Amino acid sequence: MLKIFHRSCRSGNYIESLHLLETMVRKGYNPDVILCTKLIKGFFTLRNIPKAVRVMEILEKFGQPDVFAYNALINGFCKMNRIDDATRVLDRMRSKDFSPDTVTYNIMIGSLCSRGKLDLALKVLNQLLSDNCQPTVITYTILIEATMLEGGVDEALKLMDEMLSRGLKPDMFTYNTIIRGMCKEGMVDRAFEMVRNLELKGCEPDVISYNILLRALLNQGKWEEGEKLMTKMFSEKCDPNVVTYSILITTLCRDGKIEEAMNLLKLMKEKGLTPDAYSYDPLIAAFCREGRLDVAIEFLETMISDGCLPDIVNYNTVLATLCKNGKADQALEIFGKLGEVGCSPNSSSYNTMFSALWSSGDKIRALHMILEMMSNGIDPDEITYNSMISCLCREGMVDEAFELLVDMRSCEFHPSVVTYNIVLLGFCKAHRIEDAINVLESMVGNGCRPNETTYTVLIEGIGFAGYRAEAMELANDLVRIDAISEYSFKRLHRTFPLLNVLQRSSQTFGY
């Protein structure tokens, strides 16, 4: 049984492995911590959390878990966005006299930062320090990257100073994180200054540093400065890589210089570099924008013959363009072959096909798309729900649309203002004003703030339902508190011209 158990673990047959493990511990077997750790990771890969937890329960009861096993469990919970469960495992670790190591804390910090919970991540850093663990360059780099997004460049630099004060030397990944953050904030001059300071310290910028700066310059249309940077890059014996060429190709395509982009792709191949999907994607997108669908599809075939498998982004670009041009059948043909080329469709692919089929009147096939999507283990996203809700509203099936909105909330989605506005518009078009007002109340009650579109849709709904005076009275009240703009107010006046309301409004704005 032990041999079968080992073989089963190695082959990834985790369900059978767990069954064997449970059988063996009943016969007095002490489970091996390394194999159990592999089982925990395997079950998280399968998104089977209960089974992963069960393995740890067996290990704790009949064996000797170690910090690596606990880290696997914590990491799995973090990847599943179950931070509270990960924290409970951390507490259980301590209660069993296991000291979390830096890896444990880095897992927690990384997970919290990736979900925009920087404050909690900084608290975990404090806990790390109080547990006499030593933070690493990785610890601070994760926090610096998150701080760039939430707190800005200056706050991130304070973290780097703290890092230096602890005797930790930033690596190029750390510096590139800051350079990237500066460029995203539009501080390109400051990013160049940091690179110059690095050079003075004897630290050589790498190709990633140059790529970040090049992208920032070209995004600002500074081709001349970009060429100077490339010259410096060559003089420093820093060879451009696939990303460098992809940045240039993307910018050329954006500027409408498709032939130059094609020549650059050819040059790239001549220099022995193999283009990837990111190199081809801007060209495919450019061909689609110009309506040259045949060339775009031909490019996909060229990619495959060159040994570069297109990614789903490439295919989604073509699918969306075909559907937009009313060629849903051709899109379906390509969609059906995605599995054959080893490129599984994602939620965006299904969303595109659903909307196209529904708009073309083939509602049954459209709904089958959603069923197929879910049966393939792909969860609907916000766009999926918004597409379905919008389609139902266009068909006058507003109650069903509202049910989907409620279902969306029960699936731990947070419907956006766009979602609520779609349903609100559906009720207004059906002249069901009371229901529309209920949607607005539900929206506010669920913490979603209405925007100008929300209010103008409601005002127009009230007006077109025959209550023009009430509609313009509401508009008058809303413009006073800046909920709608003066421009929207004028447009509503043209839609619902009422003399008495117009006179009051004229006094308000001094017309």
N, C-alpha and C positions, 0 to 999 in steps of 0.2 A: 504493500500500500504506500510505503514511503517513496519507493521508486516511481510509482504512478503519480504520486503527489508532486514530486520534483519535476517530472516530465510534463505534467499538466500545467504547472506554473510557468515553465519555460515556454510552452506553446501558446500561452495566453488564454487557456480554457479556464477562466477564473471561477465560473459557477461550479464546475466539477471539482476544482481545487478546494473550494470552500466546503463542499460536501465531504470530501475526503478528510479535510482538516477536522471537521466536527466529529467524524467517525473515529479518527485516530486519538483525539484528546479524550474521548470516552473510554478508550482502551489504555489510557495512561501515558500517551505520547506528549512530551513537552514541545510545544511548537517552536520552530526556528524563527527568530526575529527577522532575519534577512528575507526569508520567503514570505513571511506575513506582511512585511513592509511592501514587497513587490505586489502582493495581493491587494493591499489597501490602495496603492497607486493605480492598479489595474481596474478596480471597481469604480474609482473616481473617473477614470478615462471613459468607462461605460456609463457614467452619470448615475451609477447605482449606489447612492449614499448609504441606505440601510445596510447593505452587504459590507461596505467598507467599515462601517461602525461595528458591525458584528465581528469582523476579523480582529479589530482592536480589543473588543470585549473578551474574545477567546485568548488573545495574547496576554492581556492583563490578568486574567484568571488562572491560566495554566502555564504561562511562560514568563519571559523577562523582557518587557518592552524597553527600548532605548530611545534616546533623543531623536534618532533618525526616523523611527516609527511614528513618534508624535509629530515630528515635522511634516511627514507625509500626510498625516490626517489634517493638520492645520492648513497645509498648502492646498489640500483638496477642498476643504470648506471655504477657504478664501477664493479659490477659482470659481466656486459655485455661488459666490456672493453671500455666503452665510457666515458673516463676520462674528456674529454673536456666538455661534457654535464653535468657531475657531478660538474665540476668547475663553470659552468654557473649557476647551481642551487644554489651553495654556494654564488655566487655573488648576485643572486636575493634575497636570504635570507637576506643578509646584507642590500640590498636596501629597504627591507620591515621592517627594524629595528628589525630583529630577530638575536640574537647573536648565532653563531654556538657554540655548546658545545664540550667537549672533545671527546664524542662519534662520533660526526660529523668528527672531525679531525682524530680520530683513523681509521674510515672507509676509509678516503682518503689516509692516510699514509699506511694502510695495503694493499689497492688495488695497490698503486704505487709500493710498495716493492715487492709484488707478481709478478709484471710484470718487475722487474729488473730496475725500475726507482728510484734508491735510491737518486740521486741528487734532484729530484723533491719532494720526500718524506721529505727530510731534509728542503727544502724550506717551505713545509707545516708546519713542526714543528716550524720553525721561525715565521710563520704567527700565529700559535696557541699561541705562547708566546707573540707576539705583541698584540693579542686580549685579553690578560690577562686571558687566559684559563690555567688551571693547567694540565700539562702532567701527566699521570699515569704510573704505573709500566708496564701496557700493552703497552702504547705508546712506551716506551723505549725498551721493549722486542722485539716488532715487528722490530724496527730499528736495534737493535743489531743483530737479526737473518739475516736481509738483508745485514748488514755490514759484517758479517762473510763471506757471499758468494761473495761479491764484493770487500771489502776493506781489508779483512784479520782480524786476531785475534787481533792484537794490536789496530787497529782502533775501533773495537768493544769494547775493554776494556776501551778506552777513553770515549766512550758513557756511559759505566757503571759508570765511575768516575763522569761524568756529572750528571748522575741519582742520585748518592749518594750525590753529592753537593747540590741537590735540596731537600734533606731530604727524598728521596724515597728509601725504602728498597727492594732490589731485592728479589724475591721469588725463590723457587726451579725451577720453569719453566724458569726463567731468567738464573739461573746458569746452568741448563741442556742445554739450548740453546748454551751457551758458551762452555761447556764441549763437546757437540756434534760437534760444529764447530772446536774445537781443534783436536778432533779425526779424523775428515774428512781431516784435513790438515796434518795428520800424527804426530801431536804433542801429542802423548799418554802420555808421561812422564809429560808434562806440565798439561794435563788434570787431571792426578793423583795428581799432586801438588795442583791444585785448590781444589780438593775434600778434601785433607788433611787440607788445610787452612780453609775450611768450617767447618770441624770437630773441629778445634781449636777455631772457633768462636761460637761453640755450635749449629751449623746448621747441622742437620742430612741429609746425602744423602738419597734419596729415591730409590725405585726399578728401576725407570727410569734412574737415575744416574748410577747405577750398570749395567743395561742393555747396556747403551751406551759404558761403559768401556769394558764390556765383549765382545761385538761385535767387538770393535776395536782390542782387544788382539787376538781373534780367527781369525780375518781377516788376522792377521800377522802370524798365525800359532802357536801362543804362548799358547798352551794348558795348560802347567804347571802353567803359571801365571794366566790363566783363572780359573783353579781349586782353586788356592790360593784366588782369588777374590771371588769365590763362597763360600769358607770357611768363609771369612770375612763377607760376606753378611749374612750367617746363624748366625754367632756370634753376629751380630748387630740386630738380631731378625727381619731382613728384608726378608720376604718370597718371593721366586721367583714367578713370575706370568706367564701367558701364553706366553708373549713375550720372557721371559728368556728361556723357554723351546724351543720356536720356533727358537731362535738364535742358540741354541745348536744343534737342529735337522738339521738346514740349513747347519751348518759347518760340521757336520758328513756326510751329503749327499754329500757335495762338496768334501770331502776327500775320498769318495767312501765307507764309513762305513755305509751302508744302514741298515744292521741288527741291529747295535747299535742304529741307529736313530729310528728304529721301537720299540726297547725295551724302549727307552726314551719316546716315544709317549704313550706306555702302562703304564709306571711309572707315567706319567703326569695324566692319567685318574685315576689311583689308588689313587693319592693324592687329587682327587676331583676337578681337573681343567678340564675345557671343552676345548679341542683343537678347534682352529678356522681355517679358510681357509689358513692362513699363516703358520700354523703348518703342514698342509697336503701338501701344495704346493711343498716344496722342495722334499718330498718323491715321489710325482707324477712325478715331473720333472726328478728325478733320475731314476725312472722306465722307463720313456720314452727314456732317454739317452741310457739305456741299452737294449732298444728294447723290454722291457717287457710290451707291451701295454695292454695285458689282465689284468695284475696285476694293472696297472694304472687305467684302467676303473673300475675294481673291487673296488679299493680304493675310487673312486668317489661315488660308491653305498654305501660303508661303511660309508662315511662321512654323507650321507643323513640319513642312518639308525641310526647314532649316534646323529642326530638332528643338525648337522652342515651343512648348505647349502653351497655347493661349490660356489666360486665366479667365475667370468668370466675368471680370470687368470688361475685357475685350468683347466677349459674347453679349453681355448685357447692353453694351453700346449699340451693337448691330441689331439686337432684338428690339430695343426701344425705337430705333429709327425705322425699322420695317413696320412695326405696329403703328407708328405715327403716320406713315405713308399709306396706311390701309392694306398692308401686305401681311395680315395676320397668319395666313396659311403658310407662307414662306417662313415666317418666324417660327411657327409651330414645327415645321420640318427641321429647322436648325436646332430648336429646343429639344426635339425628340432624340437628336444624335449626340447631345452633350455627354451622356454617359459613355458613348463609344470612344470619345476622344479624351476620356479621363478627366473631364471637367464637370463636376456635379453642379447643378443649378442651386442658387441660393435664394433667399427670400426675395431679393430684388428681381431675380429672373421670374419667379412665380407672380410677383406683383404686376410686372409688366404684361405678362401673358393674360392674367386675370382681367386687367382693365381693358386690354385690346379685344378680348373675346366678348366681354360684356357689352362694350361699346358697339361691336359689330352685330349684336343681337343674339349671339350664341351663348346665352346665359347658363345653360346646362353644362357646357364644356368649361365655362369660366368657373363655376362652382366646383367642378371636378378637379380643377387646378388647385384650389384651396385644400380639398380633401387629399389629393396626391401629395401636396406639400407637407401636410401634417403627418400623413402615413409614412413619409420618408424621414420623420424626426426633425423637420425644420419648423421651428416655432414662428407663428405670425408675428410681425413687428408692427410698429405704429402705422407705417405706410400701408400695410396689409389691411388693418382695421379701417383706416381712413378711406382707402379705395373702396372697400366693401360698403362702408357707411354711405359714401358719396353715391355709389351706384344704386343702392337701395332708395336713397332720397330722390334721385332722378326718376326712379320708377314710381314714386309716390308711396313707397313702402316705409313711411317714416317711423311707425311703431317698431318695425323690425330693426330699423337703423338705431333707434334709441336702445333697444334690447342689446344690440351689439356693443354700444357705448358702455352700458352697465356691465356686460360680460368682460369688456376691456379692463375695467376697474378691478373686477374680481380676479383677473389674471396678473395682478400686481403691476399693470401698466398705469401710467398716469396720463389720461387723455389730455392733449394739449389744447390751447385756445382754438387751433385750427379744427380739431375734431368737434369741439362743442359748436363752433360756428357753422359747420356743415349741417349738423342736426338742427340747429336753430333756424337756419335758412330753409331746411326741409319743412319744418312745422309752419314757418311763415308763408311759404309758397302754397301750403295746403290751407291757409287762412285759419290755422289753429293757434291763435295768439296766446290763449291761456297756457297751452302746452309749451309754447316757445318761452313764455315767462318762467315756467317751471324749470325748463332747461337752464335758463340764466341763473336761477336760484341754486340749482344743483351744481352748476359750474363754480359759483362763488363759494358754496358750502364745501366743495372739495378742494378749495385752495387754488383754483385756476382763475387768474385775473382777467376779466373781459378787456378786449382792446377796442379800438375805434370801429373796426369792422363789425364786432359783436353788436354795438349800439346802433350803427347805421342799418344793419340787417333787420334788427328789431323794429326800428322806427319805420322803415319801408314796409315791413310786414303789417304793422298796425295801420299804416296809411292805405295800403292796397286792399286791406280787409274792410275798408269803408270808414275808418275812424281817422280822417285826415286831421281834424282839429286836435285830437288827442295826440296824434303822431308828432305834429309840429310843436305842440306844447311841451312834449317830452324832449324834443330836439332843442327847444329853447332852454330848458332846464339843464340839459347836458352840456350845451356850449358854454353856459355860465361857469360851470365847474371844470372846464377844459377837458371834458371826457371825449368830445368830438371837436374837430377843427372848424375854423371859420369857413374853409373851403367846402367841407362836407355839409355844413349848414346851408351854404348858398345853393349847393347842388340839390339838397332836399327841398329847398324853397321852390326850385324850378320844377321839381317833381310834383310837389303838393302846394300849388300857389293859393294861399289863403290870405285875404286882405288884412283881416284884423291881426293875425299872427305876424304878417309881414311888417305892419306898422310898429308893433311892439319890438320886433327884432331890429328895425331900422333905428329905433331910439337907442337900443342896446349898443349897436355898432357905429351909430352916427352917420348912416348912409343918407 
